Amino acid sequence: MNEFDFIRRYLQRQQPDDNLILGIGDDAAVIRPALGFDLCFSSDMLLKNRHFFADVSPEDLAWKVLAVNISDMAAMGAKPRWALLSAGLPELSEDWLNRFCGSLFALADRFGVTLIGGDTTKGDLVFNVTIIGELPQGKALRRDAAQAGDDIWVSGRIGLAAAALNCRLQNCTLPTALYQQCEAELLRPEPRVALGQAVLPFAHAAQDISDGLAQDIGHILKASDVGAELWADELPSLPELKTVLTEEQWLAYTLAGGDDYELVFTAPVGAREAVAAAAECSGTAVTRIGTINDTGRLQIIGSDGKEIKLTALGFDHFG
């Protein structure tokens, strides 16, 4: 099987899409945007031994390759629509490709994403996805719109993926069942698309948590020229993690671990009932973890009322 057989057999699918004029099979795809909608673009690269271990299953790898990009659309309040996949593969193994593509398209179908192009070459497991989403004109959730007095909310649970990763790296020890529960979050993050769209009418700013809560909310603070106070005791995680990790480890994994792909967003105090309704209708738990202020800095407050100092705020690709 050569490169073009691989593309035709595994990647080229015909799907009904009124906005897609031309998909895979030409020099470029052609999209006709819907009237009254903006398009959102994002791109993420994943490399072996930097973003995933070499022994990851093709099913889990395909899920994460696409899920982290869908999560970017969720953070904007956008509906994910189209994706381009570029891949460096060491060989064209039919069994591996069947498993990878089966998982990739299952997730794509679940979120209504159509693969419209990309590139393939021989390489050592490198993937890049460019994703395109749409949302009502001028309504995107942005990092620069947080306001003093806003509540800070986070979806789901955080710190699990970082705990699994650090256990795998032998930086901590987790019981087998707990490790497996955390590893599932590391391998298959759940994009919060429904929540992002549900909070779109009233949320001010949003970001998905890829590199660590403290670092990612810092992007919102910088873009919005505001500060924030986070309450460490309110961070949603697994209670079991607190019992098996040191306090320093737990704080590092929940605040600076990353790989959560949950949403952190701000909304006015008067929108608390709307946030609760959005959480319920999207089937996503949310937790109020702090407040936006005008201090111009991030403060993390412990149960004793004292400020917690972190040695690192999050992941740095060149760190």
N, C-alpha and C positions, 0 to 999 in steps of 0.2 A: 504494500500500500504506500503510495506517495502522498505528498502534501495536499495535492488537489483532490485526490480520492478521499482523504481524511475530511477536507472541508465539505465536499458534496455529501458524503455519507453521514457525517456526525453533526455538522454545524448548520447546514443549509436546510431550513424548514420553512414551508409556506404557511403563514398564518394570516387570518383576516385582520386587516388593520387599515382603516380609512385614511389615516395620516401618513402611513408608510407608502411612498410612491415607488421606491426601488430599494430592495434589500440586498442580501448577500448574492454575489455573482457578477458584480460590475466593479469599476474602479472606486466607486463611492456609493454610499446609500443616500437616498433622497427622502426627506421628511417634509411634509407640509403642515406647519403649526396650525392648531385650531384657533379661530378668531377669539380674541379676548383672553388668551393664555400666554404666560411667559414660559420659556424653556429654561431648565436648570441643567448644568453640566458639572460632572465631577469625575475624578479619575483616581484610582488607587493601584499601587503596585505591590505584589507579594512575592518574596524571594525565599527559596529553600534555605533553612538554617538561620534566617533572619526573622521571618514571620511565621514559619511553620517548620515542624520537624520532618526529616526525610522519610520517616516511617508512617506518616499520616496516610490514612486510607484515601483513595481517589474520591470517594463519596463525600467525606468530610472536607477535603480540600476544595472541591468544587463548590460546596455550600458556602464556605467562608470567602472564597474568591469573589463570589457574587453578593453575598449578604452584607459585607462591609461597605460595598458601594450602594446598595439599596438603603442602608442606614444613613448615608449622606443625604439621600432624597427625603428620608423621614425627618431629618433635622431641619430641612428647609420647609417642611409642610407640603412637599410635592408628591405627586403620584409618579412612581417610576414607570417609564414606558419603553425605552430602548437601550440597548447596551452593545458595545463593541468589545470583543475579547482578543487580546494579543497574548500568545503563549509561546514560551520556549520549552520544548519537550525533548528529553534525551533520546526517545525512540517512539515509534507509533505502534504501541501494543494494543491490539484490538480489545483484549479483556479490560485493560486499564482505561481505555477510551470509552468503552461501553459504560463502565461504572461511573467515570467522571462525568460524562455528558448526560447520563441518566439523572444524576443528582442535580447537575447544573440546570437542566431544563425543567425538572420538577419544581425547583425553587423559582425559576423564572416564570413558569406558568402560574404558580400560586400568587405571584405579585403582578401578573399581567405584563411582564417584561419580554420584549422581542429582541433576539440577537440579530443585529443588522450588519455586522462586519467585524473587522479586526485584522489580525496578521498571525502567522505561525512561522516558526523557525526551529532549527535544532538548537537546544540549549539545555541548561541544567535546572529545570523546573522554575521558571520565572513567568509570572502572570501579571497582566495589566488589564484592567477593565475601565472603560469610559462609559459612564451611564448618563442618560438624559431623562429628565422628568419634566412634568408640566404642572402648573398651578395657576389659579386666577391671577390676572395681570396685576402687578404691583403688590401682591399679598405675601411674598416670601417671608419666612421667619429668618431674621438676620442676626448676626452677632452684635451689631452696633445699635440695638434698639432697647436695651435694658434701661430701666429707670429706677432712681432711688425710691425706696419704699416697696419695690416688687418683692414678692415671695420667690424663692428659688425651689424648684421641684426637680426630682429625678425619678425616672421610671425604673421598674423592676428591682433587681438586686445587683450590687456592685461588689467587686473584690474577688468573686469566685474564679474568674478566668486567671487572674494574677496569682491566686493561691495555687491553682493547678499547675501553672507554668513554673512557679518557684519550687513546687514539690518535685516536678520533673527535673529541675535543675539542681535538686538536693539542697535547696536553701531553707527548706522547712519539711516537716513530716506531717502527713495527713493519713487518717485511717482510710482503708481501701474504699469503703462505701462513700465516704465524704469526698475523697479524691475523684472518684468516678462522677459524682454529681457536679463537682466543679469543672472537671475536664469537659463535660458535655457543654457547658457554657463557653469554654475556650474554643472548642471545635466548631460549634454550631450556634453562633450568636443569633438572636432573634431581632430582625429589623422592626422598629416601632413605627411602621408606616401609618397604621390606623390612628395611633395616638397623635402623631405629627399633624395629620389632617384634621383631627378633632379639636386640637388646641389652636389651629390656625386663626380662627376668628378673634381670639382675645389674647393669646400669648404675645409677649413683646420680643424676646430674643430666645434663641435655641442653639444647641450644639450637640452632636453625638459624642459619646465618651469613648474615644479610641486610644488616647495616649495617657489617660489618667484624669480623674475628676478635677483635681486641683489645677492641673495645667490647662485643661480644656475650658473650665469656667474662667480661667485667667484670660483666655482669648476674648471672651465676652466682655469682661471687665475693661480690658484695654481698648477694645473697639468702641465700647459705649462710654468710656471715660468715667467709670464709676468704681466703687469698691464693693466688698461683700463680706458678710459674716456667715460662716458655715458652722453647724452644730454637729460635732463628731458623733455624739450619742444618737443622733437621728439618722445616721447613714444606714440605708437598708442593705443588709447582707444576710448571710446564714448565721443564726445564733450559734451553731456548732463551731463555726470558725473561731469565734471569740474564745471558746473553751480550749482549743488545741493550739492556737497561735499566741505568741507573745503580743502584748499591746502594741509594741513597736511594729511588729510584722503586720498585724491587723490594720493599723492605721496606714502603713505603707501600701498595702494591697488595695484597700478601699479608696484611698485618696489619690494614690499615685501609680497604681498598678497598670491600669489601662486594659484594653481588649474587652471592655464591657459591651460597647455598642448600645448602651442605653441612652436615653435622651435626658439632658439637663436643660431646663427652660425656665424663664422668668415670666411672671404674670402679676397683674395688680392684685392687691389684697381683696378687692371687691369681686374678683373672679374665682374665689375659692369654690363656690358651688359649681361653677362652670367647669373647673378643673376636675372636680369629683365626677361630674356627669360625663366628661370626656374620657376619663379613666374607665368608667363603667361601660360606656358604649364601645370602647375599643378593646375591652378585656385586658387592660394593662394596669397593674398596680402602680401608684405614684406616691411619693413621700415628700413632704415639705421639709427641706433640710437647711434653710437659711433665709437670709434677706439681703437685698441689694441696698447699699448705702452710698454716701458721697465721700467716703474716706480715700478713695483712690487706691486701695490695697485690699488684698484678701487676708482675712483673719479666720483661723480655724480654732474654735473654742471647745475645750474639753469639758468633761462633767464637773470639774472643779472650778469652772469659770475662767481658767487660765488659757492663754493662747498656746496652741501646739505649733511647734516649729518642725517642718519636714526637711530632711536632708536632700530630697529630690521631689519635684512636683509632678514628674511624669516621664514618659518614654521619650528619648531623643535618638533619632535614627543615626546620628553621627556622634552620639555620646559613647 
